[in-house]
Amino acid sequence: MMISRSIGDVYLKKAEFNREPLYAKFRLRDPIIRPILSSDPTISVHELSPHDHFLIFASDGLWEHLTNQEAVDIVQHNSRNGIARRLVKTALQEAAKKREMRYSDLKKVDRGVRRHFHDDITVIVVFLDFNLVSRGSSLRGPTVSLRVASTNQQ
C-alpha cells in the first residue's frame, strides 16, 4: 500500500465499511475480526535540503497511473494553485487511456460506477520553505493552508 497505508481502502480496516454501497467485488466474504490493513504508519526520516521544495502525499489510486517522476515533473512545471487537482486529472486521463476511452467520457460516468474504471484518488501537495525550516522552530511562520483534491466515491 502506498502512503503508509493511511489513506484509502477503509473497508480493509473497519468492518462497518465492508458493506453496501461498496461493490460486491470489493467486499470481503468473511467478517473482519481485526483490520486487514493497518493505518499505523511506517515512519522514515528524510533530512530536508535546499533542493527539497515540496512533498506529495497521495493514495495508491494516483500511483497506479503516475510514476514518482511524472508526479514531480507535474508539480515542478505548473502553478501551485490547483496542483493537487492537476495531479488527479492527469491520473484520471491515464486511467481513461488504459480503458481506451476519452477523459471527457470518463467524467460523465456516474461516480458510483467509476470504481470499475479507476481507484479513488486523494492527493495533498505541501510546499516547503527550506530557509524558514532551517532557521529553527523558534520562528513562527505563516499559517499552513492545505487544499485537497480527491475522487473518493461515497
C-alpha positions in Angstrom: 0.0 0.0 0.0 1.2 3.5 -0.7 1.3 6.4 1.7 1.9 4.2 4.7 -1.5 2.6 4.3 -3.2 5.6 5.9 -5.3 6.9 3.1 -8.0 4.8 1.3 -9.1 1.2 1.4 -11.0 1.8 4.7 -13.1 -1.3 4.0 -10.0 -3.4 4.8 -9.5 -1.5 8.1 -13.0 -1.3 9.6 -15.9 -3.8 9.4 -18.6 -1.1 9.1 -17.2 -0.1 5.7 -17.2 -3.7 4.3 -20.8 -3.5 3.1 -23.0 -1.7 0.6 -22.7 0.7 -1.1 -19.2 -0.8 -1.6 -19.4 -3.0 -4.7 -19.7 -6.7 -4.0 -16.5 -7.4 -5.9 -14.6 -5.4 -3.3 -16.4 -6.7 -0.2 -14.8 -9.4 1.8 -16.9 -12.6 2.3 -15.8 -13.3 5.8 -16.4 -10.8 8.6 -13.5 -8.6 9.6 -12.4 -9.6 13.1 -9.3 -7.4 13.0 -8.1 -4.9 10.4 -6.5 -6.5 7.3 -4.6 -3.3 6.7 -3.2 -1.2 9.4 -3.3 2.6 9.2 -0.3 2.7 11.6 2.3 4.5 9.5 5.8 3.3 8.7 7.9 6.3 9.5 11.1 7.2 7.7 13.2 10.3 8.3 14.5 12.5 5.4 16.7 15.4 6.3 15.5 18.4 4.4 17.9 20.1 2.0 17.6 23.3 -0.1 16.7 21.1 -3.1 13.5 19.8 -1.4 10.6 22.0 -2.5 7.5 20.0 -1.9 6.0 16.7 -0.6 3.3 14.8 -2.5 1.0 12.7 -0.3 -1.3 10.5 -2.3 -3.4 7.4 -2.2 -2.4 4.4 -4.3 -5.0 5.5 -6.9 -2.6 8.2 -8.1 0.5 6.0 -8.1 -1.3 3.3 -10.2 -1.3 5.8 -13.1 1.7 8.1 -12.5 5.3 7.4 -11.6 7.1 9.3 -8.9 9.0 11.3 -11.5 5.9 12.1 -13.6 4.2 13.5 -10.4 7.3 15.5 -9.5 7.5 16.9 -13.0 3.9 18.0 -12.9 4.4 19.8 -9.6 7.7 21.4 -10.7 6.4 22.7 -14.0 3.0 24.0 -13.1 1.4 26.7 -10.9 1.0 25.8 -7.2 -2.6 26.9 -7.5 -4.7 23.7 -8.1 -1.7 21.4 -8.3 -3.3 18.6 -6.4 -6.3 18.7 -8.7 -4.0 18.7 -11.7 -2.3 15.5 -10.5 -5.7 13.9 -10.0 -6.8 15.0 -13.5 -3.6 13.6 -15.1 -4.1 10.3 -13.3 -7.7 10.1 -14.5 -6.6 10.9 -18.1 -4.2 8.0 -17.8 -7.0 5.7 -16.4 -9.2 6.7 -19.3 -6.5 5.9 -21.8 -6.0 2.5 -20.3 -9.7 1.8 -20.7 -9.5 3.1 -24.3 -11.8 6.0 -23.6 -11.6 9.8 -23.6 -11.2 11.6 -20.3 -14.4 13.6 -21.1 -16.3 10.3 -21.3 -14.9 9.1 -18.0 -16.0 12.3 -16.3 -19.6 11.5 -17.5 -19.6 8.1 -15.8 -21.6 8.1 -12.6 -19.4 8.4 -9.5 -20.8 5.2 -8.1 -19.8 3.3 -11.3 -16.4 4.8 -11.7 -14.9 2.3 -9.3 -14.9 -0.1 -12.3 -12.6 2.3 -14.2 -10.2 3.6 -11.5 -9.5 3.5 -7.8 -10.3 6.6 -5.7 -7.5 9.2 -5.7 -6.6 11.5 -2.9 -3.7 14.0 -3.2 -2.1 16.6 -0.9 0.9 18.7 -2.0 2.8 20.5 0.7 5.3 23.2 -0.4 8.4 23.7 1.7 10.3 26.8 2.5 13.8 25.5 3.3 15.1 28.8 4.6 12.2 29.1 7.1 12.6 25.5 8.2 16.4 25.7 8.5 16.3 28.7 10.9 14.6 26.6 13.5 11.3 26.0 15.0 11.6 29.1 17.3 10.5 31.3 14.3 6.8 31.4 13.8 5.8 31.1 10.1 2.6 31.7 8.3 -0.4 29.5 9.0 -0.4 26.4 6.8 -3.3 26.0 4.4 -3.9 22.8 2.5 -6.1 22.2 -0.5 -7.0 18.6 -1.2 -8.2 17.0 -4.4 -9.9 13.7 -4.3 -12.1 11.3 -6.4 -13.4 9.4 -3.4 -16.7 7.8 -4.2 -19.2 7.8 -1.4 
